[in-house]
Every structure is written in C-alpha cells, then in structure tokens.
Amino acid sequence: MTIDQLLSASIGTECTVHNEPFAYVGRADVTLDGGDVRRWLYGGGGDVLAISPDDEEIILFKVVEEELEPQGDTVLYGGKEYEFSYEDSGIVSGVEGDASEECEDRLTFSEYQSEDGERLRLVTSENRSETSAYLGTTVVEEDILPIE
C-alpha cells in the first residue's frame, strides 16, 4: 500500500505489515511545532504506523511495556544501546476512532536509534503526564499489503 492509500484508508481496513496483521482502529494527527503534520495510525494490538507524508517515511512502532529511562543521550533496552537521534513536540490536531491520544494533547517525543537502525520512541502527553515507549522499524510501501 502506498502512503496515499494508507492516509485515505478507513477505520476497519486490515493489512499486513512485515507479514504481521495490522487492523486499523484509529488515527491521530499530530501537528508539530514547526508546522509539519504526522499521522499515527493505530492498530488493534496497540501498534502504531507513524507516517510522515512530507518525508515519505513509514515506521511501525510496537508498544514497549517496560518503563524506560534515558541515561544521558542513551537508552538501554533488550540488550541494545540506543543513541539519541531526534526530538520534537506538537499538538494532537485531530483524532478519529480508537486512538490513545486525545485532541489538543500536547506531546513531546524523543527518539533513540540503535546501530542496526531500530528506533526507540518515548512519547509524553503533557496534558495527562503519561509517557509511553515504542520500538520501531522502518517500513517500505511494498511491505504493507492489503488483506482482501
């Protein structure tokens, strides 16, 4: 599926991502402080497809149940070291369906990357004072297949 197809998909759409089922149950639009918009598509199991239309990037994030604490510019998880790579913040400007974010939530997120390219993202909702952790891998459009 292409980025455009993902962005126009309706709730209830099912596909596979890296050969694993993904049932689209909700969406949050996050408008970053710089004006760019990110679309987070939520799967039934808590997975998130983070889509950056401007950068043509898709990342599949899986929920990390552990509470993770950065140690300076690194985070240790699963026997790997993740180095700080990116930080941003924004406002949830739209929500549809079953999304874990709420409209008008102010989010800050920090991203850390391992040597093999995996990403660890820490997302904090300032309104609810909650932090969630996600482990992500880059996805290419050819790795997302619709389930007929």
N, CA, C and O atoms as a GROMACS GRO file, in nm:
protein
  592
    1MET      N    1   0.085  -0.118   0.000
    1MET     CA    2   0.000   0.000   0.000
    1MET      C    3   0.089   0.124   0.000
    1MET      O    4   0.195   0.126   0.063
    2THR      N    5   0.046   0.224  -0.069
    2THR     CA    6   0.122   0.348  -0.074
    2THR      C    7   0.085   0.435   0.046
    2THR      O    8  -0.013   0.409   0.116
    3ILE      N    9   0.166   0.538   0.069
    3ILE     CA   10   0.135   0.633   0.177
    3ILE      C   11  -0.002   0.696   0.153
    3ILE      O   12  -0.080   0.709   0.247
    4ASP      N   13  -0.031   0.735   0.029
    4ASP     CA   14  -0.162   0.795  -0.001
    4ASP      C   15  -0.276   0.699   0.030
    4ASP      O   16  -0.379   0.740   0.083
    5GLN      N   17  -0.259   0.570  -0.003
    5GLN     CA   18  -0.362   0.471   0.026
    5GLN      C   19  -0.380   0.455   0.177
    5GLN      O   20  -0.493   0.441   0.225
    6LEU      N   21  -0.271   0.456   0.251
    6LEU     CA   22  -0.280   0.445   0.397
    6LEU      C   23  -0.353   0.565   0.456
    6LEU      O   24  -0.438   0.550   0.544
    7LEU      N   25  -0.320   0.684   0.407
    7LEU     CA   26  -0.380   0.806   0.460
    7LEU      C   27  -0.528   0.818   0.427
    7LEU      O   28  -0.603   0.884   0.499
    8SER      N   29  -0.571   0.754   0.318
    8SER     CA   30  -0.712   0.761   0.281
    8SER      C   31  -0.790   0.636   0.325
    8SER      O   32  -0.910   0.627   0.300
    9ALA      N   33  -0.723   0.541   0.390
    9ALA     CA   34  -0.789   0.418   0.435
    9ALA      C   35  -0.891   0.452   0.544
    9ALA      O   36  -0.873   0.546   0.621
   10SER      N   37  -0.997   0.373   0.549
   10SER     CA   38  -1.098   0.395   0.651
   10SER      C   39  -1.075   0.300   0.768
   10SER      O   40  -1.013   0.194   0.754
   11ILE      N   41  -1.124   0.340   0.883
   11ILE     CA   42  -1.112   0.256   1.002
   11ILE      C   43  -1.177   0.122   0.972
   11ILE      O   44  -1.284   0.115   0.911
   12GLY      N   45  -1.112   0.017   1.014
   12GLY     CA   46  -1.158  -0.119   0.984
   12GLY      C   47  -1.075  -0.184   0.874
   12GLY      O   48  -1.084  -0.306   0.854
   13THR      N   49  -0.995  -0.104   0.803
   13THR     CA   50  -0.909  -0.159   0.699
   13THR      C   51  -0.807  -0.254   0.764
   13THR      O   52  -0.750  -0.223   0.869
   14GLU      N   53  -0.786  -0.367   0.701
   14GLU     CA   54  -0.688  -0.463   0.751
   14GLU      C   55  -0.580  -0.483   0.647
   14GLU      O   56  -0.606  -0.487   0.527
   15CYS      N   57  -0.457  -0.496   0.695
   15CYS     CA   58  -0.344  -0.519   0.607
   15CYS      C   59  -0.239  -0.599   0.684
   15CYS      O   60  -0.256  -0.630   0.801
   16THR      N   61  -0.133  -0.632   0.616
   16THR     CA   62  -0.018  -0.691   0.684
   16THR      C   63   0.099  -0.594   0.671
   16THR      O   64   0.118  -0.530   0.568
   17VAL      N   65   0.176  -0.584   0.779
   17VAL     CA   66   0.296  -0.502   0.781
   17VAL      C   67   0.409  -0.596   0.822
   17VAL      O   68   0.406  -0.653   0.931
   18HIS      N   69   0.509  -0.611   0.736
   18HIS     CA   70   0.615  -0.709   0.760
   18HIS      C   71   0.555  -0.847   0.788
   18HIS      O   72   0.601  -0.919   0.877
   19ASN      N   73   0.452  -0.883   0.712
   19ASN     CA   74   0.383  -1.012   0.720
   19ASN      C   75   0.309  -1.036   0.852
   19ASN      O   76   0.273  -1.150   0.882
   20GLU      N   77   0.285  -0.931   0.930
   20GLU     CA   78   0.206  -0.943   1.052
   20GLU      C   79   0.078  -0.864   1.035
   20GLU      O   80   0.080  -0.756   0.975
   21PRO      N   81  -0.036  -0.915   1.086
   21PRO     CA   82  -0.164  -0.844   1.069
   21PRO      C   83  -0.165  -0.708   1.139
   21PRO      O   84  -0.110  -0.692   1.247
   22PHE      N   85  -0.229  -0.613   1.074
   22PHE     CA   86  -0.248  -0.479   1.129
   22PHE      C   87  -0.391  -0.438   1.097
   22PHE      O   88  -0.426  -0.419   0.980
   23ALA      N   89  -0.474  -0.425   1.201
   23ALA     CA   90  -0.614  -0.383   1.184
   23ALA      C   91  -0.625  -0.237   1.227
   23ALA      O   92  -0.609  -0.206   1.345
   24TYR      N   93  -0.652  -0.150   1.133
   24TYR     CA   94  -0.658  -0.006   1.155
   24TYR      C   95  -0.782   0.029   1.237
   24TYR      O   96  -0.895   0.012   1.192
   25VAL      N   97  -0.760   0.080   1.361
   25VAL     CA   98  -0.872   0.110   1.450
   25VAL      C   99  -0.884   0.259   1.485
   25VAL      O  100  -0.988   0.302   1.535
   26GLY      N  101  -0.779   0.338   1.458
   26GLY     CA  102  -0.787   0.479   1.492
   26GLY      C  103  -0.670   0.558   1.438
   26GLY      O  104  -0.571   0.502   1.391
   27ARG      N  105  -0.684   0.691   1.444
   27ARG     CA  106  -0.580   0.779   1.390
   27ARG      C  107  -0.568   0.904   1.474
   27ARG      O  108  -0.667   0.956   1.526
   28ALA      N  109  -0.444   0.951   1.487
   28ALA     CA  110  -0.419   1.081   1.550
   28ALA      C  111  -0.334   1.162   1.453
   28ALA      O  112  -0.235   1.112   1.399
   29ASP      N  113  -0.372   1.286   1.431
   29ASP     CA  114  -0.293   1.380   1.352
   29ASP      C  115  -0.216   1.466   1.451
   29ASP      O  116  -0.275   1.529   1.538
   30VAL      N  117  -0.085   1.469   1.437
   30VAL     CA  118  -0.001   1.546   1.528
   30VAL      C  119   0.063   1.659   1.447
   30VAL      O  120   0.142   1.634   1.356
   31THR      N  121   0.028   1.782   1.481
   31THR     CA  122   0.086   1.899   1.415
   31THR      C  123   0.206   1.943   1.497
   31THR      O  124   0.192   1.991   1.610
   32LEU      N  125   0.324   1.927   1.438
   32LEU     CA  126   0.448   1.961   1.509
   32LEU      C  127   0.461   2.112   1.522
   32LEU      O  128   0.398   2.187   1.448
   33ASP      N  129   0.542   2.154   1.617
   33ASP     CA  130   0.562   2.297   1.641
   33ASP      C  131   0.610   2.369   1.516
   33ASP      O  132   0.580   2.488   1.499
   34GLY      N  133   0.683   2.301   1.428
   34GLY     CA  134   0.731   2.362   1.304
   34GLY      C  135   0.627   2.365   1.192
   34GLY      O  136   0.653   2.421   1.086
   35GLY      N  137   0.508   2.305   1.215
   35GLY     CA  138   0.401   2.309   1.116
   35GLY      C  139   0.378   2.179   1.040
   35GLY      O  140   0.271   2.160   0.984
   36ASP      N  141   0.478   2.089   1.036
   36ASP     CA  142   0.459   1.961   0.968
   36ASP      C  143   0.355   1.878   1.043
   36ASP      O  144   0.338   1.890   1.164
   37VAL      N  145   0.285   1.792   0.967
   37VAL     CA  146   0.184   1.705   1.027
   37VAL      C  147   0.231   1.561   1.015
   37VAL      O  148   0.276   1.518   0.909
   38ARG      N  149   0.219   1.486   1.124
   38ARG     CA  150   0.247   1.343   1.126
   38ARG      C  151   0.115   1.272   1.149
   38ARG      O  152   0.031   1.320   1.225
   39ARG      N  153   0.097   1.159   1.084
   39ARG     CA  154  -0.025   1.080   1.102
   39ARG      C  155   0.014   0.950   1.172
   39ARG      O  156   0.103   0.877   1.126
   40TRP      N  157  -0.052   0.922   1.282
   40TRP     CA  158  -0.026   0.799   1.356
   40TRP      C  159  -0.150   0.712   1.342
   40TRP      O  160  -0.256   0.746   1.393
   41LEU      N  161  -0.135   0.598   1.271
   41LEU     CA  162  -0.244   0.503   1.255
   41LEU      C  163  -0.229   0.395   1.360
   41LEU      O  164  -0.124   0.333   1.372
   42TYR      N  165  -0.334   0.372   1.437
   42TYR     CA  166  -0.331   0.277   1.547
   42TYR      C  167  -0.389   0.143   1.504
   42TYR      O  168  -0.494   0.137   1.440
   43GLY      N  169  -0.319   0.036   1.539
   43GLY     CA  170  -0.366  -0.099   1.515
   43GLY      C  171  -0.434  -0.154   1.638
   43GLY      O  172  -0.416  -0.102   1.748
   44GLY      N  173  -0.511  -0.259   1.620
   44GLY     CA  174  -0.586  -0.318   1.730
   44GLY      C  175  -0.501  -0.366   1.846
   44GLY      O  176  -0.548  -0.367   1.959
   45GLY      N  177  -0.378  -0.405   1.821
   45GLY     CA  178  -0.291  -0.454   1.927
   45GLY      C  179  -0.207  -0.347   1.992
   45GLY      O  180  -0.118  -0.378   2.071
   46GLY      N  181  -0.231  -0.219   1.960
   46GLY     CA  182  -0.153  -0.111   2.018
   46GLY      C  183  -0.038  -0.065   1.931
   46GLY      O  184   0.029   0.034   1.962
   47ASP      N  185  -0.013  -0.138   1.820
   47ASP     CA  186   0.092  -0.095   1.728
   47ASP      C  187   0.053   0.038   1.663
   47ASP      O  188  -0.065   0.071   1.652
   48VAL      N  189   0.154   0.113   1.620
   48VAL     CA  190   0.130   0.242   1.555
   48VAL      C  191   0.212   0.250   1.427
   48VAL      O  192   0.333   0.225   1.428
   49LEU      N  193   0.145   0.284   1.317
   49LEU     CA  194   0.215   0.317   1.194
   49LEU      C  195   0.231   0.468   1.193
   49LEU      O  196   0.132   0.540   1.177
   50ALA      N  197   0.352   0.516   1.209
   50ALA     CA  198   0.379   0.661   1.208
   50ALA      C  199   0.416   0.699   1.066
   50ALA      O  200   0.514   0.650   1.010
   51ILE      N  201   0.336   0.788   1.009
   51ILE     CA  202   0.355   0.827   0.870
   51ILE      C  203   0.394   0.974   0.863
   51ILE      O  204   0.327   1.061   0.919
   52SER      N  205   0.503   0.999   0.794
   52SER     CA  206   0.549   1.134   0.769
   52SER      C  207   0.535   1.159   0.619
   52SER      O  208   0.628   1.129   0.543
   53PRO      N  209   0.420   1.213   0.574
   53PRO     CA  210   0.396   1.228   0.430
   53PRO      C  211   0.502   1.313   0.361
   53PRO      O  212   0.542   1.281   0.249
   54ASP      N  213   0.548   1.421   0.425
   54ASP     CA  214   0.647   1.509   0.362
   54ASP      C  215   0.780   1.439   0.339
   54ASP      O  216   0.847   1.461   0.238
   55ASP      N  217   0.818   1.353   0.434
   55ASP     CA  218   0.946   1.280   0.423
   55ASP      C  219   0.930   1.146   0.353
   55ASP      O  220   1.028   1.077   0.327
   56GLU      N  221   0.804   1.109   0.322
   56GLU     CA  222   0.772   0.980   0.262
   56GLU      C  223   0.831   0.866   0.346
   56GLU      O  224   0.896   0.776   0.293
   57GLU      N  225   0.806   0.874   0.477
   57GLU     CA  226   0.861   0.775   0.570
   57GLU      C  227   0.747   0.710   0.648
   57GLU      O  228   0.652   0.775   0.690
   58ILE      N  229   0.760   0.577   0.666
   58ILE     CA  230   0.666   0.500   0.746
   58ILE      C  231   0.748   0.420   0.847
   58ILE      O  232   0.846   0.355   0.812
   59ILE      N  233   0.705   0.426   0.973
   59ILE     CA  234   0.772   0.348   1.077
   59ILE      C  235   0.664   0.272   1.154
   59ILE      O  236   0.564   0.330   1.195
   60LEU      N  237   0.686   0.143   1.173
   60LEU     CA  238   0.596   0.062   1.255
   60LEU      C  239   0.652   0.060   1.397
   60LEU      O  240   0.763   0.014   1.420
   61PHE      N  241   0.573   0.111   1.490
   61PHE     CA  242   0.612   0.113   1.631
   61PHE      C  243   0.527   0.012   1.708
   61PHE      O  244   0.405   0.009   1.696
   62LYS      N  245   0.595  -0.069   1.788
   62LYS     CA  246   0.528  -0.163   1.877
   62LYS      C  247   0.544  -0.114   2.020
   62LYS      O  248   0.649  -0.061   2.057
   63VAL      N  249   0.439  -0.130   2.100
   63VAL     CA  250   0.440  -0.083   2.238
   63VAL      C  251   0.545  -0.159   2.319
   63VAL      O  252   0.558  -0.281   2.309
   64VAL      N  253   0.619  -0.083   2.398
   64VAL     CA  254   0.716  -0.140   2.493
   64VAL      C  255   0.651  -0.129   2.630
   64VAL      O  256   0.616  -0.019   2.674
   65GLU      N  257   0.633  -0.242   2.698
   65GLU     CA  258   0.564  -0.243   2.827
   65GLU      C  259   0.652  -0.194   2.942
   65GLU      O  260   0.600  -0.152   3.045
   66GLU      N  261   0.784  -0.198   2.925
   66GLU     CA  262   0.874  -0.156   3.031
   66GLU      C  263   0.879  -0.003   3.041
   66GLU      O  264   0.858   0.067   2.942
   67GLU      N  265   0.907   0.046   3.161
   67GLU     CA  266   0.930   0.189   3.178
   67GLU      C  267   1.078   0.213   3.148
   67GLU      O  268   1.165   0.154   3.211
   68LEU      N  269   1.106   0.299   3.051
   68LEU     CA  270   1.243   0.324   3.008
   68LEU      C  271   1.288   0.462   3.053
   68LEU      O  272   1.213   0.559   3.043
   69GLU      N  273   1.410   0.469   3.103
   69GLU     CA  274   1.467   0.595   3.149
   69GLU      C  275   1.595   0.623   3.071
   69GLU      O  276   1.688   0.543   3.075
   70PRO      N  277   1.601   0.735   2.999
   70PRO     CA  278   1.726   0.771   2.932
   70PRO      C  279   1.837   0.796   3.034
   70PRO      O  280   1.813   0.852   3.141
   71GLN      N  281   1.957   0.754   2.998
   71GLN     CA  282   2.077   0.781   3.077
   71GLN      C  283   2.163   0.873   2.992
   71GLN      O  284   2.243   0.826   2.910
   72GLY      N  285   2.147   1.003   3.011
   72GLY     CA  286   2.216   1.098   2.924
   72GLY      C  287   2.156   1.091   2.785
   72GLY      O  288   2.036   1.112   2.768
   73ASP      N  289   2.239   1.062   2.685
   73ASP     CA  290   2.192   1.054   2.546
   73ASP      C  291   2.168   0.911   2.500
   73ASP      O  292   2.159   0.886   2.380
   74THR      N  293   2.157   0.816   2.593
   74THR     CA  294   2.134   0.677   2.555
   74THR      C  295   2.022   0.614   2.636
   74THR      O  296   1.990   0.658   2.747
   75VAL      N  297   1.964   0.509   2.578
   75VAL     CA  298   1.865   0.426   2.646
   75VAL      C  299   1.905   0.282   2.622
   75VAL      O  300   1.937   0.245   2.509
   76LEU      N  301   1.903   0.201   2.726
   76LEU     CA  302   1.929   0.058   2.713
   76LEU      C  303   1.796  -0.015   2.713
   76LEU      O  304   1.712   0.007   2.800
   77TYR      N  305   1.780  -0.104   2.613
   77TYR     CA  306   1.658  -0.184   2.606
   77TYR      C  307   1.688  -0.312   2.529
   77TYR      O  308   1.748  -0.308   2.422
   78GLY      N  309   1.646  -0.423   2.583
   78GLY     CA  310   1.661  -0.552   2.514
   78GLY      C  311   1.806  -0.586   2.483
   78GLY      O  312   1.834  -0.650   2.382
   79GLY      N  313   1.898  -0.543   2.568
   79GLY     CA  314   2.039  -0.573   2.546
   79GLY      C  315   2.106  -0.484   2.442
   79GLY      O  316   2.222  -0.507   2.406
   80LYS      N  317   2.033  -0.383   2.393
   80LYS     CA  318   2.089  -0.292   2.293
   80LYS      C  319   2.099  -0.151   2.350
   80LYS      O  320   2.024  -0.113   2.440
   81GLU      N  321   2.192  -0.077   2.296
   81GLU     CA  322   2.206   0.063   2.332
   81GLU      C  323   2.149   0.148   2.219
   81GLU      O  324   2.180   0.128   2.102
   82TYR      N  325   2.065   0.242   2.256
   82TYR     CA  326   2.002   0.333   2.161
   82TYR      C  327   2.054   0.474   2.189
   82TYR      O  328   2.047   0.522   2.302
   83GLU      N  329   2.106   0.540   2.084
   83GLU     CA  330   2.161   0.674   2.096
   83GLU      C  331   2.056   0.777   2.056
   83GLU      O  332   1.981   0.756   1.961
   84PHE      N  333   2.052   0.889   2.129
   84PHE     CA  334   1.960   0.997   2.098
   84PHE      C  335   1.977   1.041   1.953
   84PHE      O  336   2.090   1.060   1.906
   85SER      N  337   1.864   1.058   1.880
   85SER     CA  338   1.873   1.099   1.741
   85SER      C  339   1.778   1.213   1.703
   85SER      O  340   1.803   1.283   1.605
   86TYR      N  341   1.668   1.231   1.779
   86TYR     CA  342   1.567   1.326   1.733
   86TYR      C  343   1.475   1.362   1.849
   86TYR      O  344   1.448   1.280   1.936
   87GLU      N  345   1.429   1.486   1.848
   87GLU     CA  346   1.333   1.530   1.949
   87GLU      C  347   1.239   1.632   1.885
   87GLU      O  348   1.283   1.714   1.804
   88ASP      N  349   1.112   1.627   1.922
   88ASP     CA  350   1.016   1.723   1.869
   88ASP      C  351   0.897   1.729   1.962
   88ASP      O  352   0.887   1.653   2.058
   89SER      N  353   0.806   1.820   1.932
   89SER     CA  354   0.683   1.831   2.009
   89SER      C  355   0.574   1.889   1.920
   89SER      O  356   0.602   1.948   1.816
   90GLY      N  357   0.451   1.870   1.963
   90GLY     CA  358   0.339   1.921   1.885
   90GLY      C  359   0.208   1.900   1.958
   90GLY      O  360   0.204   1.855   2.072
   91ILE      N  361   0.101   1.932   1.888
   91ILE     CA  362  -0.034   1.923   1.941
   91ILE      C  363  -0.112   1.821   1.858
   91ILE      O  364  -0.101   1.818   1.735
   92VAL      N  365  -0.190   1.736   1.926
   92VAL     CA  366  -0.280   1.645   1.854
   92VAL      C  367  -0.392   1.731   1.797
   92VAL      O  368  -0.475   1.784   1.871
   93SER      N  369  -0.394   1.742   1.666
   93SER     CA  370  -0.489   1.832   1.600
   93SER      C  371  -0.614   1.761   1.549
   93SER      O  372  -0.710   1.825   1.507
   94GLY      N  373  -0.613   1.629   1.553
   94GLY     CA  374  -0.730   1.553   1.512
   94GLY      C  375  -0.721   1.410   1.557
   94GLY      O  376  -0.613   1.352   1.561
   95VAL      N  377  -0.835   1.352   1.593
   95VAL     CA  378  -0.841   1.213   1.637
   95VAL      C  379  -0.962   1.149   1.572
   95VAL      O  380  -1.068   1.211   1.561
   96GLU      N  381  -0.945   1.025   1.529
   96GLU     CA  382  -1.055   0.950   1.470
   96GLU      C  383  -1.048   0.807   1.523
   96GLU      O  384  -0.940   0.749   1.527
   97GLY      N  385  -1.160   0.752   1.562
   97GLY     CA  386  -1.164   0.614   1.607
   97GLY      C  387  -1.095   0.594   1.741
   97GLY      O  388  -1.097   0.680   1.829
   98ASP      N  389  -1.034   0.476   1.756
   98ASP     CA  390  -0.974   0.434   1.882
   98ASP      C  391  -0.825   0.467   1.882
   98ASP      O  392  -0.743   0.385   1.842
   99ALA      N  393  -0.792   0.586   1.926
   99ALA     CA  394  -0.653   0.631   1.933
   99ALA      C  395  -0.619   0.655   2.080
   99ALA      O  396  -0.706   0.693   2.158
  100SER      N  397  -0.495   0.634   2.117
  100SER     CA  398  -0.458   0.653   2.257
  100SER      C  399  -0.434   0.800   2.291
  100SER      O  400  -0.416   0.834   2.408
  101GLU      N  401  -0.432   0.886   2.192
  101GLU     CA  402  -0.414   1.029   2.215
  101GLU      C  403  -0.551   1.098   2.213
  101GLU      O  404  -0.648   1.044   2.161
  102GLU      N  405  -0.555   1.218   2.269
  102GLU     CA  406  -0.678   1.296   2.269
  102GLU      C  407  -0.653   1.429   2.200
  102GLU      O  408  -0.542   1.482   2.204
  103CYS      N  409  -0.758   1.483   2.138
  103CYS     CA  410  -0.746   1.612   2.071
  103CYS      C  411  -0.695   1.717   2.169
  103CYS      O  412  -0.735   1.721   2.285
  104GLU      N  413  -0.607   1.802   2.119
  104GLU     CA  414  -0.546   1.911   2.195
  104GLU      C  415  -0.440   1.865   2.294
  104GLU      O  416  -0.383   1.948   2.365
  105ASP      N  417  -0.410   1.733   2.300
  105ASP     CA  418  -0.297   1.687   2.382
  105ASP      C  419  -0.170   1.751   2.331
  105ASP      O  420  -0.149   1.759   2.210
  106ARG      N  421  -0.085   1.795   2.419
  106ARG     CA  422   0.048   1.843   2.383
  106ARG      C  423   0.142   1.726   2.404
  106ARG      O  424   0.153   1.673   2.515
  107LEU      N  425   0.212   1.687   2.298
  107LEU     CA  426   0.303   1.573   2.303
  107LEU      C  427   0.447   1.618   2.284
  107LEU      O  428   0.475   1.707   2.204
  108THR      N  429   0.536   1.555   2.356
  108THR     CA  430   0.678   1.569   2.328
  108THR      C  431   0.728   1.427   2.304
  108THR      O  432   0.686   1.333   2.371
  109PHE      N  433   0.818   1.414   2.209
  109PHE     CA  434   0.873   1.281   2.188
  109PHE      C  435   1.021   1.291   2.156
  109PHE      O  436   1.069   1.382   2.089
  110SER      N  437   1.091   1.190   2.209
  110SER     CA  438   1.235   1.177   2.189
  110SER      C  439   1.258   1.042   2.122
  110SER      O  440   1.195   0.942   2.156
  111GLU      N  441   1.348   1.042   2.026
  111GLU     CA  442   1.377   0.919   1.954
  111GLU      C  443   1.523   0.884   1.969
  111GLU      O  444   1.611   0.970   1.965
  112TYR      N  445   1.546   0.754   1.986
  112TYR     CA  446   1.680   0.700   2.002
  112TYR      C  447   1.696   0.589   1.899
  112TYR      O  448   1.600   0.518   1.869
  113GLN      N  449   1.817   0.574   1.844
  113GLN     CA  450   1.839   0.476   1.738
  113GLN      C  451   1.955   0.384   1.772
  113GLN      O  452   2.058   0.427   1.824
  114SER      N  453   1.937   0.255   1.740
  114SER     CA  454   2.044   0.157   1.761
  114SER      C  455   2.132   0.152   1.636
  114SER      O  456   2.099   0.211   1.533
  115GLU      N  457   2.244   0.083   1.648
  115GLU     CA  458   2.337   0.072   1.533
  115GLU      C  459   2.272   0.002   1.415
  115GLU      O  460   2.308   0.030   1.300
  116ASP      N  461   2.176  -0.089   1.441
  116ASP     CA  462   2.112  -0.161   1.330
  116ASP      C  463   1.988  -0.091   1.277
  116ASP      O  464   1.915  -0.147   1.195
  117GLY      N  465   1.962   0.033   1.323
  117GLY     CA  466   1.853   0.113   1.266
  117GLY      C  467   1.721   0.107   1.339
  117GLY      O  468   1.628   0.180   1.303
  118GLU      N  469   1.709   0.023   1.442
  118GLU     CA  470   1.586   0.023   1.520
  118GLU      C  471   1.572   0.155   1.594
  118GLU      O  472   1.671   0.218   1.631
  119ARG      N  473   1.446   0.196   1.614
  119ARG     CA  474   1.421   0.323   1.682
  119ARG      C  475   1.341   0.298   1.809
  119ARG      O  476   1.251   0.214   1.813
  120LEU      N  477   1.375   0.370   1.909
  120LEU     CA  478   1.303   0.367   2.035
  120LEU      C  479   1.246   0.507   2.055
  120LEU      O  480   1.320   0.605   2.059
  121ARG      N  481   1.114   0.516   2.067
  121ARG     CA  482   1.049   0.647   2.079
  121ARG      C  483   0.979   0.657   2.215
  121ARG      O  484   0.902   0.569   2.252
  122LEU      N  485   1.008   0.764   2.287
  122LEU     CA  486   0.941   0.794   2.412
  122LEU      C  487   0.847   0.912   2.388
  122LEU      O  488   0.891   1.020   2.349
  123VAL      N  489   0.718   0.890   2.411
  123VAL     CA  490   0.616   0.991   2.386
  123VAL      C  491   0.553   1.030   2.519
  123VAL      O  492   0.504   0.945   2.593
  124THR      N  493   0.555   1.161   2.550
  124THR     CA  494   0.496   1.210   2.674
  124THR      C  495   0.379   1.301   2.641
  124THR      O  496   0.391   1.397   2.565
  125SER      N  497   0.265   1.269   2.701
  125SER     CA  498   0.148   1.357   2.692
  125SER      C  499   0.158   1.453   2.809
  125SER      O  500   0.145   1.413   2.924
  126GLU      N  501   0.181   1.580   2.778
  126GLU     CA  502   0.194   1.679   2.884
  126GLU      C  503   0.062   1.700   2.957
  126GLU      O  504   0.062   1.728   3.077
  127ASN      N  505  -0.051   1.686   2.888
  127ASN     CA  506  -0.182   1.706   2.950
  127ASN      C  507  -0.212   1.599   3.053
  127ASN      O  508  -0.271   1.627   3.157
  128ARG      N  509  -0.170   1.474   3.025
  128ARG     CA  510  -0.200   1.362   3.113
  128ARG      C  511  -0.080   1.318   3.196
  128ARG      O  512  -0.092   1.229   3.281
  129SER      N  513   0.036   1.379   3.174
  129SER     CA  514   0.160   1.343   3.245
  129SER      C  515   0.189   1.193   3.235
  129SER      O  516   0.228   1.130   3.333
  130GLU      N  517   0.170   1.137   3.114
  130GLU     CA  518   0.196   0.996   3.088
  130GLU      C  519   0.303   0.983   2.980
  130GLU      O  520   0.304   1.058   2.883
  131THR      N  521   0.392   0.886   3.000
  131THR     CA  522   0.494   0.857   2.898
  131THR      C  523   0.476   0.715   2.849
  131THR      O  524   0.459   0.622   2.929
  132SER      N  525   0.480   0.697   2.717
  132SER     CA  526   0.472   0.565   2.654
  132SER      C  527   0.599   0.543   2.575
  132SER      O  528   0.660   0.637   2.524
  133ALA      N  529   0.638   0.416   2.565
  133ALA     CA  530   0.758   0.380   2.489
  133ALA      C  531   0.719   0.287   2.374
  133ALA      O  532   0.631   0.202   2.388
  134TYR      N  533   0.787   0.305   2.260
  134TYR     CA  534   0.760   0.226   2.141
  134TYR      C  535   0.892   0.187   2.075
  134TYR      O  536   0.986   0.265   2.073
  135LEU      N  537   0.897   0.065   2.022
  135LEU     CA  538   1.012   0.018   1.946
  135LEU      C  539   0.972   0.015   1.799
  135LEU      O  540   0.871  -0.046   1.764
  136GLY      N  541   1.052   0.081   1.713
  136GLY     CA  542   1.012   0.096   1.574
  136GLY      C  543   1.112   0.048   1.473
  136GLY      O  544   1.233   0.047   1.496
  137THR      N  545   1.057   0.009   1.358
  137THR     CA  546   1.138  -0.027   1.242
  137THR      C  547   1.080   0.044   1.119
  137THR      O  548   0.959   0.062   1.108
  138THR      N  549   1.168   0.082   1.029
  138THR     CA  550   1.126   0.148   0.906
  138THR      C  551   1.055   0.047   0.816
  138THR      O  552   1.096  -0.068   0.805
  139VAL      N  553   0.949   0.094   0.752
  139VAL     CA  554   0.869   0.010   0.663
  139VAL      C  555   0.868   0.075   0.526
  139VAL      O  556   0.853   0.197   0.515
  140VAL      N  557   0.882  -0.005   0.420
  140VAL     CA  558   0.865   0.046   0.285
  140VAL      C  559   0.725   0.008   0.238
  140VAL      O  560   0.666  -0.089   0.286
  141GLU      N  561   0.672   0.083   0.144
  141GLU     CA  562   0.535   0.063   0.097
  141GLU      C  563   0.510  -0.082   0.054
  141GLU      O  564   0.401  -0.135   0.074
  142GLU      N  565   0.611  -0.146  -0.005
  142GLU     CA  566   0.594  -0.283  -0.054
  142GLU      C  567   0.575  -0.383   0.059
  142GLU      O  568   0.530  -0.495   0.034
  143ASP      N  569   0.609  -0.345   0.184
  143ASP     CA  570   0.593  -0.434   0.299
  143ASP      C  571   0.455  -0.423   0.362
  143ASP      O  572   0.427  -0.490   0.462
  144ILE      N  573   0.367  -0.338   0.305
  144ILE     CA  574   0.232  -0.322   0.357
  144ILE      C  575   0.137  -0.373   0.250
  144ILE      O  576   0.125  -0.315   0.142
  145LEU      N  577   0.069  -0.483   0.280
  145LEU     CA  578  -0.020  -0.546   0.182
  145LEU      C  579  -0.163  -0.550   0.235
  145LEU      O  580  -0.186  -0.588   0.350
  146PRO      N  581  -0.259  -0.510   0.152
  146PRO     CA  582  -0.399  -0.515   0.197
  146PRO      C  583  -0.446  -0.661   0.212
  146PRO      O  584  -0.402  -0.751   0.140
  147ILE      N  585  -0.535  -0.680   0.307
  147ILE     CA  586  -0.599  -0.812   0.322
  147ILE      C  587  -0.735  -0.802   0.256
  147ILE      O  588  -0.819  -0.720   0.295
  148GLU      N  589  -0.755  -0.883   0.156
  148GLU     CA  590  -0.881  -0.878   0.078
  148GLU      C  591  -0.990  -0.956   0.148
  148GLU      O  592  -1.102  -0.963   0.099
   0.00000   0.00000   0.00000
